[in-house]
């Protein structure tokens, strides 16, 4: 087969240009990335070999070998892992769409704008977040050559690129399965003058110890050593010529961290472990190291990462924990251990009660696995509750990163009973009108005056919008606390909970507010009298607006504002309607009710215009303008903005 030349994907070219032009400051991390990739390839082979021993080709050595060559200025990272065939090379190396490149480049652009063009970006944050580790090798490479053969296949392949926009691919020969990545180093990275010489054995040894000590496969390298010959008694022979020999050394400890007692492990060791094992780049927000004995024996080492991955809520995100049996890896992404609302957890479980040959189908039915999962879930939630109670600031950091997962968990449980709701409702936080701080539902209820029967909330994109809603005026004057629901999923979660401590949730933009104090009763009585005397006016406004609204009524909730739009108690709210619309699902429509303030001067003007005749153009224009104004207050664009602007200009010109 002739040599093929391929152009890199457009976004890959941009990324390579960024790499080669040294956006990143810590060039040595390329070695960690390539070793991690090699470890992943060994994991994949190990998993495949559990059901197909022929994949091993008679060689059960799982190892990574570093081969520095001072003469050719190259460094080779070789593994005996799964390897790749032609199509997999093109998919995994030729393009990086699966690494979230578009989001990666957008993040770089945002960082540039925020920090200034001359600022250096964080390699730890960006490379780790978007999984573009292989390409980090171009920071130090003049050229990269890959020779790979997939286990179980005969044909090997050679991939080569200088990172200038294209790569070549051709058939090759390789006796052993796996992948060899050879980096031809730039002149700044080899020789005595280089600040970092990546052909120097002891430099490489120190980097492996620093970054990859807990990789579970041996990372080996040849060292040239000099020995003095010894006599039969083991004594050095005088004046004998030293003997040079090659010695193979394993550079990493490989001792699983989770097998050590918690008291023996430092915070730094935990941090390094999660960096190496799970490609994390910052100190974990929280570490859970659990060792259970008895009828069910297992060790779990889990963490909450410091930052949520950019695609945590996307369909391409794969949650799940690693599974081991007696320290032997059996599965990478086990989704059946933890509920989906804990999808952000990373870590592993090692249990002697799990079979090495267990299949994914059997795992789903495994009682042991379900028992371990329930115990882990209980432990995680218990620790989160403790953090909320004892370390509020730390919990709020967690909430800002992962709170959405818990809210989605509550919403998704709406058809599966209240068990999940009961587990999670006391962990929820919402912004509050009281001091503009995050509060729990328990804190809100504890502050409610005795006369208040409901938990009030408002929905919008931001708290400033809520604070300017006309519906807020009355509640603010009465000193009633309102929860601000700023995320589209918030209201869905609230609807799923329905009640907290026997108190119903009530949107300030839905139905009657249900205020039972004497003043409210007086206002309600007065409003009923005004409504009765203006019944024809309300009916005629409804007639003008047609099916845009379900009802037009005199408002009891407005103070200084002229108008507002609310939804009926039954059915979706206005914010839910907008959320469904953005999801291109317009079937869910709120039952819109236009409320007019009878004490506003515009109401007097409407009465006057209505007295001149309900069919006059001016009366109809006022009705349309009031409705459009109500839409805008809710953050909804009028159906015909041009017509709205024209009518407004016409009114202003009078």
Beta strands, then each sheet from edge to edge (+ up, - down):
strand 1: 4-7
strand 2: 63-69
strand 3: 74-79
strand 4: 141-149
strand 5: 156-161
strand 6: 166-172
strand 7: 178-185
strand 8: 218-227
strand 9: 243-250
strand 10: 286-292
strand 11: 298-304
strand 12: 321-325
strand 13: 328-334
strand 14: 345-350
strand 15: 430-432
strand 16: 438-439
strand 17: 454-459
strand 18: 482-485
strand 19: 499-500
strand 20: 503-507
strand 21: 551-554
strand 22: 563-567
strand 23: 592-596
sheet 1: 1+ 6- 5+ 4- 7+ 3- 2+ 8+ 9-
sheet 2: 10+ 11- 14+ 12+ 13-
sheet 3: 16+ 15- 18+ 17+ 20+ 19-
sheet 4: 21+ 23+ 22-
end
